[in-house]
Amino acid sequence: MASVEGIASQATAIQQAQVQNQADIAVAKKSLDAQKQQGDAAVQLIESAARISKSPGTGGLINTTG
């Protein structure tokens, strides 16, 4: 019976490893999604700054008298 218990133990260990791998993949996907969102936001910020700098009449004068 020791061999049956050993096989059952190995099957349980394999199943636990598979569940852990699935959890690791899910966490990695979430991290990748978050990094993509941050990258997209950075690109939008840069594009917005470029549009403002190209707008005529902006950025030339600063009102310092209030």
Summary of the structure (lengths in Angstrom):
residues: 66
radius of gyration: 28.0
end to end distance: 89.2
largest distance: 91.5
contacts: 111
relative contact order: 0.05
helix: 80%
strand: 0%
